[in-house]
Amino acid sequence: MYGKSRPSAARAAPAPFSSPGARADARFCQNYPISQYGYGNRVSIERLAGMMLELQARGCHNINFVTPTHFVPQVLAAVDVAAAEGLRIPLVYNTSGYERWTHCACWRV
């Protein structure tokens, strides 16, 4: 997972995380350099968990995963770590399209 950009300092801002390698290849997408060229920084599961907790502490009102399908196992592992450490804000699974139910079912809590 790659952090999209610096989150807004405004209270209750969303916290988007964009994924490299999105399948749609939508050239008009605002995240095209991240999704197609892999721009950003690689982070470990522990670091991703820490980033979610840092964003929560800064007042973000949700964590928004953008086209995360191909990183679901890593995202879920990071969510487990973050939840154990106090993550309580909602998660948004932003597919920007259609997903198979089997892909979404693993998000059930």
ZAPABA-559958 format. One record per residue: residue number from 0; residue in three letters; x, z, y of N, C-alpha, C, O in turn. Coordinates in pm, 1 decimal. Example, Ala and Ser with C-alpha at 12.3 -4.5 7.8 and 13.67 -1.06 7.14 Angstrom:
BEGIN
@pos:0, code:ALA, n_px:1319.0, n_pz:780.0, n_py:-569.0, ca_px:1230.0, ca_pz:780.0, ca_py:-450.0, c_px:1320.0, c_pz:780.0, c_py:-330.0, o_px:1423.6, o_pz:846.5, o_py:-331.9
@pos:1, code:SER, n_px:1285.0, n_pz:708.0, n_py:-225.0, ca_px:1367.0, ca_pz:714.0, ca_py:-106.0, c_px:1290.0, c_pz:787.0, c_py:3.0, o_px:1340.9, o_pz:803.9, o_py:113.8
END
This chain:
BEGIN
@pos:0, code:MET, n_px:84.2, n_pz:0.0, n_py:-116.5, ca_px:0.0, ca_pz:0.0, ca_py:0.0, c_px:89.2, c_pz:0.0, c_py:123.5, o_px:200.2, o_pz:53.3, o_py:122.2
@pos:1, code:TYR, n_px:39.9, n_pz:-59.1, n_py:226.8, ca_px:112.0, ca_pz:-67.2, ca_py:351.9, c_px:22.8, c_pz:-11.8, c_py:462.0, o_px:-95.4, o_pz:-45.6, o_py:468.4
@pos:2, code:GLY, n_px:77.5, n_pz:72.6, n_py:548.6, ca_px:1.4, ca_pz:118.6, ca_py:662.9, c_px:-19.6, c_pz:2.6, c_py:757.8, o_px:76.8, o_pz:-65.8, o_py:792.2
@pos:3, code:LYS, n_px:-141.2, n_pz:-21.9, n_py:801.1, ca_px:-173.5, ca_pz:-137.1, ca_py:884.4, c_px:-109.8, c_pz:-126.3, c_py:1021.7, o_px:-35.3, o_pz:-215.0, o_py:1063.3
@pos:4, code:SER, n_px:-138.1, n_pz:-21.4, n_py:1089.8, ca_px:-87.9, ca_pz:-4.4, ca_py:1225.0, c_px:-97.2, c_pz:142.3, c_py:1260.1, o_px:-153.5, o_pz:222.2, o_py:1185.2
@pos:5, code:ARG, n_px:-41.8, n_pz:176.8, n_py:1374.0, ca_px:-51.0, ca_pz:314.8, ca_py:1417.5, c_px:-196.5, c_pz:346.4, c_py:1444.9, o_px:-262.9, o_pz:270.3, o_py:1515.3
@pos:6, code:PRO, n_px:-248.8, n_pz:457.0, n_py:1391.3, ca_px:-388.0, ca_pz:491.4, ca_py:1414.9, c_px:-410.3, c_pz:530.7, c_py:1560.3, o_px:-319.6, o_pz:578.6, o_py:1628.2
@pos:7, code:SER, n_px:-528.9, n_pz:510.0, n_py:1604.8, ca_px:-565.6, ca_pz:547.5, ca_py:1740.5, c_px:-556.0, c_pz:698.2, c_py:1755.7, o_px:-587.4, o_pz:772.3, o_py:1662.6
@pos:8, code:ALA, n_px:-514.0, n_pz:743.0, n_py:1869.8, ca_px:-506.6, ca_pz:885.8, ca_py:1896.4, c_px:-644.1, c_pz:941.8, c_py:1930.9, o_px:-660.6, o_pz:1063.3, o_py:1941.9
@pos:9, code:ALA, n_px:-741.7, n_pz:855.0, n_py:1947.9, ca_px:-876.6, ca_pz:899.9, ca_py:1982.8, c_px:-935.9, c_pz:982.4, c_py:1869.3, o_px:-908.3, o_pz:958.0, o_py:1751.8
@pos:10, code:ARG, n_px:-1015.8, n_pz:1077.9, n_py:1905.6, ca_px:-1082.3, ca_pz:1161.9, ca_py:1807.0, c_px:-1177.0, c_pz:1076.2, c_py:1724.2, o_px:-1240.8, o_pz:985.7, o_py:1778.0
@pos:11, code:ALA, n_px:-1187.0, n_pz:1102.4, n_py:1597.5, ca_px:-1278.9, ca_pz:1037.0, ca_py:1505.1, c_px:-1251.8, c_pz:888.2, c_py:1488.2, o_px:-1345.1, o_pz:810.4, o_py:1468.0
@pos:12, code:ALA, n_px:-1126.8, n_pz:847.9, n_py:1496.1, ca_px:-1091.9, ca_pz:707.3, ca_py:1472.8, c_px:-1078.9, c_pz:682.6, c_py:1322.7, o_px:-1040.8, o_pz:773.4, o_py:1248.8
@pos:13, code:PRO, n_px:-1110.1, n_pz:561.2, n_py:1276.2, ca_px:-1087.0, ca_pz:530.2, ca_py:1135.1, c_px:-938.3, c_pz:508.8, c_py:1109.9, o_px:-862.4, o_pz:482.6, o_py:1203.2
@pos:14, code:ALA, n_px:-897.1, n_pz:519.7, n_py:985.7, ca_px:-757.5, ca_pz:500.6, ca_py:948.4, c_px:-747.6, c_pz:390.8, c_py:843.6, o_px:-762.2, o_pz:419.0, o_py:724.7
@pos:15, code:PRO, n_px:-723.2, n_pz:265.2, n_py:884.2, ca_px:-717.8, ca_pz:155.9, ca_py:786.4, c_px:-581.9, c_pz:142.5, c_py:719.0, o_px:-477.8, o_pz:159.7, o_py:782.4
@pos:16, code:PHE, n_px:-584.3, n_pz:111.7, n_py:590.0, ca_px:-465.4, ca_pz:76.7, ca_py:513.4, c_px:-490.4, c_pz:-62.1, c_py:456.7, o_px:-586.4, o_pz:-81.8, o_py:382.1
@pos:17, code:SER, n_px:-407.0, n_pz:-157.2, n_py:490.2, ca_px:-422.5, ca_pz:-293.3, ca_py:439.1, c_px:-328.5, c_pz:-316.0, c_py:322.0, o_px:-219.3, o_pz:-259.4, o_py:316.5
@pos:18, code:SER, n_px:-372.2, n_pz:-399.4, n_py:228.6, ca_px:-296.0, ca_pz:-426.2, ca_py:107.2, c_px:-232.9, c_pz:-564.6, c_py:110.8, o_px:-300.1, o_pz:-661.7, o_py:145.7
@pos:19, code:PRO, n_px:-106.0, n_pz:-575.7, n_py:75.7, ca_px:-45.6, ca_pz:-709.6, ca_py:66.2, c_px:-96.0, c_pz:-781.7, c_py:-57.9, o_px:-133.2, o_pz:-718.5, o_py:-156.8
@pos:20, code:GLY, n_px:-96.7, n_pz:-913.1, n_py:-51.9, ca_px:-133.2, ca_pz:-992.0, ca_py:-168.8, c_px:-281.6, c_pz:-1012.3, c_py:-188.6, o_px:-324.9, o_pz:-1036.9, o_py:-301.2
@pos:21, code:ALA, n_px:-360.5, n_pz:-1003.0, n_py:-84.3, ca_px:-504.4, ca_pz:-1025.2, ca_py:-97.9, c_px:-529.2, c_pz:-1165.3, c_py:-151.3, o_px:-457.7, o_pz:-1259.0, o_py:-115.9
@pos:22, code:ARG, n_px:-629.2, n_pz:-1180.1, n_py:-235.6, ca_px:-654.4, ca_pz:-1305.8, ca_py:-304.4, c_px:-721.3, c_pz:-1411.0, c_py:-217.5, o_px:-708.2, o_pz:-1530.0, o_py:-246.2
@pos:23, code:ALA, n_px:-792.5, n_pz:-1372.0, n_py:-112.3, ca_px:-874.6, ca_pz:-1466.4, ca_py:-36.8, c_px:-792.9, c_pz:-1567.7, c_py:43.0, o_px:-840.6, o_pz:-1678.5, o_py:67.4
@pos:24, code:ASP, n_px:-672.8, n_pz:-1533.0, n_py:83.7, ca_px:-589.5, ca_pz:-1622.2, ca_py:165.0, c_px:-664.7, c_pz:-1670.8, c_py:289.0, o_px:-656.0, o_pz:-1787.8, o_py:326.2
@pos:25, code:ALA, n_px:-738.6, n_pz:-1579.2, n_py:352.3, ca_px:-817.9, ca_pz:-1613.8, ca_py:470.4, c_px:-728.0, c_pz:-1617.3, c_py:593.7, o_px:-690.2, o_pz:-1512.5, o_py:646.1
@pos:26, code:ARG, n_px:-694.2, n_pz:-1735.6, n_py:639.4, ca_px:-600.7, ca_pz:-1751.6, ca_py:751.2, c_px:-652.7, c_pz:-1692.9, c_py:881.9, o_px:-574.0, o_pz:-1662.5, o_py:971.5
@pos:27, code:PHE, n_px:-782.5, n_pz:-1676.8, n_py:893.6, ca_px:-840.2, ca_pz:-1620.1, ca_py:1014.8, c_px:-837.4, c_pz:-1467.3, c_py:1014.0, o_px:-870.9, o_pz:-1404.7, o_py:1114.6
@pos:28, code:CYS, n_px:-798.9, n_pz:-1408.1, n_py:904.5, ca_px:-800.4, ca_pz:-1262.6, ca_py:890.9, c_px:-700.8, c_pz:-1197.6, c_py:986.1, o_px:-588.1, o_pz:-1244.8, o_py:1001.0
@pos:29, code:GLN, n_px:-743.0, n_pz:-1089.9, n_py:1049.7, ca_px:-653.7, ca_pz:-1019.1, ca_py:1142.0, c_px:-535.4, c_pz:-955.8, c_py:1069.6, o_px:-434.7, o_pz:-923.2, o_py:1132.4
@pos:30, code:ASN, n_px:-546.6, n_pz:-938.4, n_py:939.1, ca_px:-439.7, ca_pz:-877.8, ca_py:859.9, c_px:-359.6, c_pz:-981.3, c_py:781.2, o_px:-289.7, o_pz:-945.4, o_py:686.4
@pos:31, code:TYR, n_px:-368.3, n_pz:-1107.7, n_py:818.2, ca_px:-303.4, ca_pz:-1214.3, ca_py:742.2, c_px:-154.1, c_pz:-1188.7, c_py:717.7, o_px:-108.7, o_pz:-1205.3, o_py:604.5
@pos:32, code:PRO, n_px:-76.6, n_pz:-1149.1, n_py:818.3, ca_px:66.7, ca_pz:-1124.7, ca_py:792.3, c_px:91.0, c_pz:-1014.5, c_py:688.2, o_px:187.3, o_pz:-1021.0, o_py:611.7
@pos:33, code:ILE, n_px:4.0, n_pz:-914.4, n_py:686.0, ca_px:17.9, ca_pz:-807.5, ca_py:587.1, c_px:-26.0, c_pz:-858.0, c_py:450.9, o_px:44.8, o_pz:-841.1, o_py:351.7
@pos:34, code:SER, n_px:-144.2, n_pz:-920.7, n_py:446.5, ca_px:-200.3, ca_pz:-959.1, ca_py:317.6, c_px:-124.8, c_pz:-1073.4, c_py:250.5, o_px:-117.4, o_pz:-1077.1, o_py:127.7
@pos:35, code:GLN, n_px:-68.7, n_pz:-1166.2, n_py:327.0, ca_px:-6.2, ca_pz:-1282.8, ca_py:266.5, c_px:146.3, c_pz:-1282.3, c_py:271.7, o_px:210.5, o_pz:-1339.4, o_py:183.5
@pos:36, code:TYR, n_px:205.2, n_pz:-1219.7, n_py:372.0, ca_px:351.1, ca_pz:-1220.0, ca_py:384.3, c_px:414.4, c_pz:-1087.9, c_py:342.5, o_px:536.8, o_pz:-1075.6, o_py:337.8
@pos:37, code:GLY, n_px:330.1, n_pz:-988.8, n_py:312.0, ca_px:382.7, ca_pz:-860.7, ca_py:266.6, c_px:447.6, c_pz:-777.3, c_py:374.7, o_px:529.4, o_pz:-690.3, o_py:344.8
@pos:38, code:TYR, n_px:412.6, n_pz:-802.4, n_py:500.9, ca_px:469.1, ca_pz:-721.9, ca_py:609.6, c_px:424.3, c_pz:-576.9, c_py:593.7, o_px:315.3, o_pz:-550.5, o_py:542.9
@pos:39, code:GLY, n_px:505.1, n_pz:-486.8, n_py:635.3, ca_px:472.9, ca_pz:-345.1, ca_py:625.5, c_px:582.2, c_pz:-273.2, c_py:550.6, o_px:691.0, o_pz:-327.0, o_py:529.8
@pos:40, code:ASN, n_px:553.1, n_pz:-152.7, n_py:510.6, ca_px:650.1, ca_pz:-69.7, ca_py:440.0, c_px:593.6, c_pz:-25.4, c_py:305.9, o_px:477.8, o_pz:15.3, o_py:296.3
@pos:41, code:ARG, n_px:676.2, n_pz:-33.7, n_py:203.4, ca_px:634.7, ca_pz:20.1, ca_py:73.4, c_px:636.9, c_pz:171.8, c_py:83.3, o_px:726.1, o_pz:230.7, o_py:144.4
@pos:42, code:VAL, n_px:536.6, n_pz:233.7, n_py:21.5, ca_px:531.9, ca_pz:379.2, ca_py:19.5, c_px:501.1, c_pz:425.9, c_py:-121.9, o_px:433.7, o_pz:356.6, o_py:-198.1
@pos:43, code:SER, n_px:550.5, n_pz:542.5, n_py:-155.5, ca_px:523.6, ca_pz:602.3, ca_py:-286.1, c_px:382.1, c_pz:660.6, c_py:-286.8, o_px:317.6, o_pz:672.0, o_py:-182.6
@pos:44, code:ILE, n_px:336.5, n_pz:696.6, n_py:-404.1, ca_px:206.1, ca_pz:761.5, ca_py:-416.7, c_px:204.5, c_pz:890.8, c_py:-336.9, o_px:106.5, o_pz:920.5, o_py:-268.6
@pos:45, code:GLU, n_px:311.6, n_pz:967.4, n_py:-344.8, ca_px:318.9, ca_pz:1093.8, ca_py:-271.6, c_px:317.0, c_pz:1070.6, c_py:-120.6, o_px:253.0, o_pz:1145.7, o_py:-47.0
@pos:46, code:ARG, n_px:386.0, n_pz:968.2, n_py:-75.0, ca_px:388.0, ca_pz:937.8, ca_py:68.5, c_px:252.3, c_pz:889.6, c_py:115.9, o_px:208.2, o_pz:927.0, o_py:224.6
@pos:47, code:LEU, n_px:185.0, n_pz:806.9, n_py:36.3, ca_px:51.1, ca_pz:761.8, ca_py:73.3, c_px:-43.5, c_pz:881.6, c_py:84.3, o_px:-124.3, o_pz:888.8, o_py:176.8
@pos:48, code:ALA, n_px:-33.5, n_pz:974.1, n_py:-8.6, ca_px:-114.2, ca_pz:1096.2, ca_py:-1.6, c_px:-82.9, c_pz:1173.3, c_py:127.3, o_px:-173.2, o_pz:1220.8, o_py:196.2
@pos:49, code:GLY, n_px:44.7, n_pz:1184.5, n_py:158.0, ca_px:84.4, ca_pz:1253.2, ca_py:280.7, c_px:33.8, c_pz:1183.3, c_py:405.1, o_px:-6.2, o_pz:1248.8, o_py:501.4
@pos:50, code:MET, n_px:34.9, n_pz:1050.9, n_py:404.1, ca_px:-15.9, ca_pz:974.9, ca_py:519.3, c_px:-165.0, c_pz:1001.0, c_py:539.9, o_px:-210.7, o_pz:1015.2, o_py:653.3
@pos:51, code:MET, n_px:-240.6, n_pz:1007.1, n_py:430.0, ca_px:-383.5, ca_pz:1035.7, ca_py:442.3, c_px:-405.6, c_pz:1174.2, c_py:502.1, o_px:-492.2, o_pz:1192.0, o_py:587.8
@pos:52, code:LEU, n_px:-328.0, n_pz:1271.7, n_py:457.5, ca_px:-340.6, ca_pz:1407.3, ca_py:510.6, c_px:-300.2, c_pz:1414.4, c_py:657.6, o_px:-362.9, o_pz:1485.5, o_py:736.1
@pos:53, code:GLU, n_px:-196.0, n_pz:1341.2, n_py:694.7, ca_px:-153.3, ca_pz:1337.2, ca_py:835.2, c_px:-261.8, c_pz:1276.0, c_py:923.3, o_px:-288.2, o_pz:1324.9, o_py:1033.2
@pos:54, code:LEU, n_px:-324.0, n_pz:1169.9, n_py:875.2, ca_px:-430.5, ca_pz:1105.9, ca_py:952.0, c_px:-551.0, c_pz:1197.7, c_py:966.8, o_px:-613.0, o_pz:1203.5, o_py:1073.0
@pos:55, code:GLN, n_px:-583.8, n_pz:1269.3, n_py:859.8, ca_px:-692.0, ca_pz:1366.9, ca_py:867.7, c_px:-660.3, c_pz:1473.3, c_py:972.4, o_px:-746.6, o_pz:1510.9, o_py:1051.7
@pos:56, code:ALA, n_px:-537.0, n_pz:1521.1, n_py:972.2, ca_px:-495.8, ca_pz:1624.1, ca_py:1068.1, c_px:-501.2, c_pz:1572.9, c_py:1212.3, o_px:-520.6, o_pz:1651.1, o_py:1305.4
@pos:57, code:ARG, n_px:-484.0, n_pz:1442.0, n_py:1230.5, ca_px:-489.3, ca_pz:1382.4, ca_py:1364.7, c_px:-631.2, c_pz:1355.2, c_py:1411.0, o_px:-652.1, o_pz:1312.8, o_py:1524.7
@pos:58, code:GLY, n_px:-729.5, n_pz:1379.2, n_py:1324.1, ca_px:-868.4, ca_pz:1363.7, ca_py:1364.4, c_px:-937.6, c_pz:1237.8, c_py:1316.8, o_px:-1051.3, o_pz:1212.1, o_py:1356.1
@pos:59, code:CYS, n_px:-871.8, n_pz:1158.0, n_py:1232.7, ca_px:-939.0, ca_pz:1038.2, ca_py:1181.3, c_px:-1059.5, c_pz:1080.8, c_py:1097.7, o_px:-1054.3, o_pz:1181.7, o_py:1027.3
@pos:60, code:HIS, n_px:-1167.4, n_pz:1003.8, n_py:1105.8, ca_px:-1287.8, ca_pz:1044.6, ca_py:1035.0, c_px:-1304.7, c_pz:978.1, c_py:899.3, o_px:-1396.1, o_pz:1014.9, o_py:825.6
@pos:61, code:ASN, n_px:-1221.1, n_pz:882.1, n_py:863.4, ca_px:-1222.9, ca_pz:827.0, ca_py:727.8, c_px:-1091.2, c_pz:755.6, c_py:699.6, o_px:-1014.4, o_pz:723.8, o_py:790.4
@pos:62, code:ILE, n_px:-1067.9, n_pz:731.6, n_py:571.9, ca_px:-955.4, ca_pz:651.3, ca_py:527.3, c_px:-1015.2, c_pz:521.5, c_py:474.7, o_px:-1095.3, o_pz:523.6, o_py:381.2
@pos:63, code:ASN, n_px:-977.3, n_pz:409.3, n_py:533.8, ca_px:-1037.1, ca_pz:279.9, ca_py:503.4, c_px:-934.6, c_pz:192.5, c_py:431.3, o_px:-838.5, o_pz:145.6, o_py:492.2
@pos:64, code:PHE, n_px:-955.6, n_pz:171.1, n_py:301.7, ca_px:-866.7, ca_pz:85.4, ca_py:223.3, c_px:-919.2, c_pz:-57.3, c_py:229.8, o_px:-1031.7, o_pz:-84.1, o_py:187.5
@pos:65, code:VAL, n_px:-838.5, n_pz:-149.2, n_py:282.6, ca_px:-877.8, ca_pz:-288.1, ca_py:302.9, c_px:-820.8, c_pz:-374.4, c_py:189.7, o_px:-699.7, o_pz:-377.8, o_py:167.7
@pos:66, code:THR, n_px:-908.9, n_pz:-443.0, n_py:119.3, ca_px:-875.3, ca_pz:-525.7, ca_py:1.6, c_px:-775.3, c_pz:-455.9, c_py:-91.6, o_px:-665.3, o_pz:-506.5, o_py:-114.1
@pos:67, code:PRO, n_px:-814.0, n_pz:-339.7, n_py:-145.7, ca_px:-721.0, ca_pz:-261.3, ca_py:-227.5, c_px:-727.6, c_pz:-288.6, c_py:-378.0, o_px:-661.9, o_pz:-218.6, o_py:-455.0
@pos:68, code:THR, n_px:-804.2, n_pz:-387.0, n_py:-421.3, ca_px:-831.3, ca_pz:-405.4, ca_py:-563.8, c_px:-706.3, c_pz:-400.5, c_py:-650.5, o_px:-705.5, o_pz:-333.4, o_py:-753.7
@pos:69, code:HIS, n_px:-602.5, n_pz:-469.2, n_py:-611.2, ca_px:-482.2, ca_pz:-477.2, ca_py:-695.7, c_px:-393.6, c_pz:-353.6, c_py:-685.5, o_px:-288.2, o_pz:-347.2, o_py:-748.8
@pos:70, code:PHE, n_px:-436.2, n_pz:-254.6, n_py:-605.2, ca_px:-362.0, ca_pz:-128.1, ca_py:-595.9, c_px:-448.0, c_pz:-7.2, c_py:-632.7, o_px:-410.1, o_pz:106.2, o_py:-603.7
@pos:71, code:VAL, n_px:-562.2, n_pz:-30.0, n_py:-695.6, ca_px:-654.0, ca_pz:80.1, ca_py:-724.7, c_px:-587.9, c_pz:194.0, c_py:-802.4, o_px:-607.8, o_pz:309.2, o_py:-764.1
@pos:72, code:PRO, n_px:-510.6, n_pz:170.0, n_py:-909.0, ca_px:-450.1, ca_pz:283.3, ca_py:-980.4, c_px:-359.9, c_pz:369.0, c_py:-889.6, o_px:-361.9, o_pz:491.8, o_py:-897.9
@pos:73, code:GLN, n_px:-281.9, n_pz:304.1, n_py:-804.3, ca_px:-194.0, ca_pz:378.4, ca_py:-714.2, c_px:-274.1, c_pz:453.3, c_py:-607.0, o_px:-242.7, o_pz:567.6, o_py:-573.6
@pos:74, code:VAL, n_px:-376.4, n_pz:388.6, n_py:-554.4, ca_px:-460.2, ca_pz:453.2, ca_py:-452.5, c_px:-529.0, c_pz:575.1, c_py:-512.4, o_px:-530.6, o_pz:681.8, o_py:-451.1
@pos:75, code:LEU, n_px:-586.0, n_pz:560.2, n_py:-631.9, ca_px:-653.6, ca_pz:674.1, ca_py:-694.2, c_px:-557.1, c_pz:788.4, c_py:-722.2, o_px:-593.0, o_pz:905.1, o_py:-706.4
@pos:76, code:ALA, n_px:-435.9, n_pz:756.2, n_py:-763.4, ca_px:-336.0, ca_pz:861.0, ca_py:-786.1, c_px:-304.2, c_pz:932.9, c_py:-655.1, o_px:-292.3, o_pz:1055.4, o_py:-652.5
@pos:77, code:ALA, n_px:-290.4, n_pz:856.6, n_py:-546.4, ca_px:-261.9, ca_pz:917.7, ca_py:-415.9, c_px:-380.1, c_pz:1001.3, c_py:-367.6, o_px:-360.7, o_pz:1107.8, o_py:-308.9
@pos:78, code:VAL, n_px:-500.9, n_pz:954.5, n_py:-391.6, ca_px:-619.9, ca_pz:1031.4, ca_py:-352.8, c_px:-624.3, c_pz:1162.8, c_py:-429.7, o_px:-657.7, o_pz:1266.6, o_py:-372.4
@pos:79, code:ASP, n_px:-591.1, n_pz:1160.0, n_py:-558.7, ca_px:-587.2, ca_pz:1284.0, ca_py:-636.8, c_px:-489.1, c_pz:1383.8, c_py:-576.4, o_px:-520.3, o_pz:1502.0, o_py:-562.6
@pos:80, code:VAL, n_px:-370.3, n_pz:1335.3, n_py:-540.5, ca_px:-268.8, ca_pz:1422.5, ca_py:-480.2, c_px:-319.9, c_pz:1476.8, c_py:-346.9, o_px:-312.0, o_pz:1597.0, o_py:-321.3
@pos:81, code:ALA, n_px:-372.3, n_pz:1388.1, n_py:-261.9, ca_px:-419.3, ca_pz:1429.2, ca_py:-129.4, c_px:-537.1, c_pz:1525.9, c_py:-139.8, o_px:-543.6, o_pz:1623.3, o_py:-64.9
@pos:82, code:ALA, n_px:-629.9, n_pz:1500.1, n_py:-231.5, ca_px:-745.3, ca_pz:1589.4, ca_py:-247.7, c_px:-700.8, c_pz:1728.8, c_py:-290.7, o_px:-755.4, o_pz:1828.9, o_py:-244.4
@pos:83, code:ALA, n_px:-602.3, n_pz:1734.9, n_py:-378.7, ca_px:-549.5, ca_pz:1864.6, ca_py:-422.5, c_px:-484.1, c_pz:1940.0, c_py:-307.2, o_px:-475.1, o_pz:2062.7, o_py:-308.8
@pos:84, code:GLU, n_px:-438.0, n_pz:1863.6, n_py:-205.7, ca_px:-371.4, ca_pz:1925.2, ca_py:-90.4, c_px:-465.7, c_pz:1945.1, c_py:27.5, o_px:-423.3, o_pz:1992.6, o_py:132.8
@pos:85, code:GLY, n_px:-594.6, n_pz:1908.9, n_py:11.2, ca_px:-691.0, ca_pz:1936.4, ca_py:117.2, c_px:-756.2, c_pz:1816.4, c_py:184.4, o_px:-821.3, o_pz:1834.2, o_py:287.4
@pos:86, code:LEU, n_px:-742.2, n_pz:1696.7, n_py:132.1, ca_px:-809.1, ca_pz:1580.6, ca_py:191.4, c_px:-959.5, c_pz:1596.0, c_py:173.2, o_px:-1007.6, o_pz:1611.5, o_py:60.9
@pos:87, code:ARG, n_px:-1034.0, n_pz:1591.8, n_py:283.9, ca_px:-1178.5, ca_pz:1611.2, ca_py:278.6, c_px:-1257.0, c_pz:1503.9, c_py:352.6, o_px:-1380.1, o_pz:1506.7, o_py:351.0
@pos:88, code:ILE, n_px:-1190.0, n_pz:1410.0, n_py:416.9, ca_px:-1263.1, ca_pz:1306.4, ca_py:490.0, c_px:-1303.9, c_pz:1194.4, c_py:393.5, o_px:-1241.2, o_pz:1177.6, o_py:288.9
@pos:89, code:PRO, n_px:-1407.8, n_pz:1118.1, n_py:427.5, ca_px:-1454.6, ca_pz:1011.8, ca_py:338.5, c_px:-1352.9, c_pz:899.2, c_py:320.9, o_px:-1268.0, o_pz:875.3, o_py:406.8
@pos:90, code:LEU, n_px:-1364.2, n_pz:831.2, n_py:207.4, ca_px:-1284.8, ca_pz:712.8, ca_py:178.0, c_px:-1375.9, c_pz:591.1, c_py:186.9, o_px:-1491.1, o_pz:595.3, o_py:143.6
@pos:91, code:VAL, n_px:-1323.5, n_pz:482.4, n_py:243.5, ca_px:-1397.9, ca_pz:356.8, ca_py:253.5, c_px:-1323.3, c_pz:253.2, c_py:170.3, o_px:-1202.9, o_pz:234.1, o_py:187.3
@pos:92, code:TYR, n_px:-1395.5, n_pz:186.1, n_py:80.2, ca_px:-1339.5, ca_pz:80.5, ca_py:-4.0, c_px:-1388.6, c_pz:-51.2, c_py:53.8, o_px:-1499.8, o_pz:-94.8, o_py:24.0
@pos:93, code:ASN, n_px:-1306.6, n_pz:-114.4, n_py:136.0, ca_px:-1344.2, ca_pz:-234.6, ca_py:209.7, c_px:-1291.9, c_pz:-357.0, c_py:134.4, o_px:-1175.1, o_pz:-393.5, o_py:147.2
@pos:94, code:THR, n_px:-1378.7, n_pz:-419.3, n_py:56.6, ca_px:-1335.4, ca_pz:-532.0, ca_py:-25.6, c_px:-1332.2, c_pz:-662.8, c_py:51.5, o_px:-1265.6, o_pz:-757.4, o_py:9.6
@pos:95, code:SER, n_px:-1401.8, n_pz:-669.5, n_py:161.5, ca_px:-1412.4, ca_pz:-793.2, ca_py:239.0, c_px:-1469.5, c_pz:-906.0, c_py:154.8, o_px:-1445.9, o_pz:-1023.3, o_py:183.8
@pos:96, code:GLY, n_px:-1543.1, n_pz:-872.1, n_py:52.9, ca_px:-1601.3, ca_pz:-973.3, ca_py:-34.8, c_px:-1675.5, c_pz:-908.5, c_py:-149.2, o_px:-1736.4, o_pz:-802.9, o_py:-132.5
@pos:97, code:TYR, n_px:-1671.1, n_pz:-970.1, n_py:-263.8, ca_px:-1742.2, ca_pz:-922.0, ca_py:-381.7, c_px:-1644.4, c_pz:-862.5, c_py:-481.5, o_px:-1531.8, o_pz:-910.0, o_py:-496.2
@pos:98, code:GLU, n_px:-1688.9, n_pz:-758.0, n_py:-549.6, ca_px:-1610.5, ca_pz:-693.8, ca_py:-654.7, c_px:-1695.3, c_pz:-684.4, c_py:-780.0, o_px:-1817.9, o_pz:-676.6, o_py:-772.0
@pos:99, code:ARG, n_px:-1632.0, n_pz:-685.2, n_py:-893.3, ca_px:-1702.4, ca_pz:-658.2, ca_py:-1017.7, c_px:-1732.3, c_pz:-509.5, c_py:-1024.8, o_px:-1654.6, o_pz:-427.5, o_py:-976.0
@pos:100, code:TRP, n_px:-1842.9, n_pz:-475.3, n_py:-1084.5, ca_px:-1880.8, ca_pz:-335.3, ca_py:-1098.5, c_px:-1770.3, c_pz:-257.2, c_py:-1170.4, o_px:-1744.0, o_pz:-142.0, o_py:-1135.9
@pos:101, code:THR, n_px:-1706.1, n_pz:-317.9, n_py:-1268.7, ca_px:-1600.4, ca_pz:-246.6, ca_py:-1341.7, c_px:-1484.6, c_pz:-207.2, c_py:-1250.5, o_px:-1418.2, o_pz:-106.5, o_py:-1275.4
@pos:102, code:HIS, n_px:-1459.6, n_pz:-284.4, n_py:-1145.9, ca_px:-1353.5, ca_pz:-248.6, ca_py:-1051.3, c_px:-1394.5, c_pz:-130.2, c_py:-965.7, o_px:-1311.4, o_pz:-45.8, o_py:-932.0
@pos:103, code:CYS, n_px:-1520.9, n_pz:-123.6, n_py:-930.7, ca_px:-1569.3, ca_pz:-16.1, ca_py:-842.6, c_px:-1601.3, c_pz:111.5, c_py:-919.8, o_px:-1596.7, o_pz:220.7, o_py:-863.2
@pos:104, code:ALA, n_px:-1633.3, n_pz:98.9, n_py:-1047.1, ca_px:-1674.5, ca_pz:215.5, ca_py:-1125.1, c_px:-1565.7, c_pz:322.1, c_py:-1132.8, o_px:-1596.3, o_pz:440.7, o_py:-1144.1
@pos:105, code:CYS, n_px:-1440.6, n_pz:281.6, n_py:-1126.7, ca_px:-1333.2, ca_pz:380.2, ca_py:-1137.7, c_px:-1325.0, c_pz:469.9, c_py:-1013.9, o_px:-1255.3, o_pz:571.4, o_py:-1016.4
@pos:106, code:TRP, n_px:-1394.7, n_pz:434.4, n_py:-906.1, ca_px:-1395.7, ca_pz:516.4, ca_py:-784.6, c_px:-1495.0, c_pz:631.4, c_py:-795.3, o_px:-1494.7, o_pz:720.3, o_py:-710.1
@pos:107, code:ARG, n_px:-1578.5, n_pz:632.0, n_py:-895.8, ca_px:-1677.9, ca_pz:738.7, ca_py:-908.3, c_px:-1609.6, c_pz:873.7, c_py:-919.2, o_px:-1506.8, o_pz:888.6, o_py:-985.3
@pos:108, code:VAL, n_px:-1668.1, n_pz:969.4, n_py:-854.2, ca_px:-1611.6, ca_pz:1104.4, ca_py:-855.9, c_px:-1692.2, c_pz:1191.4, c_py:-948.4, o_px:-1661.5, o_pz:1309.5, o_py:-964.5
END
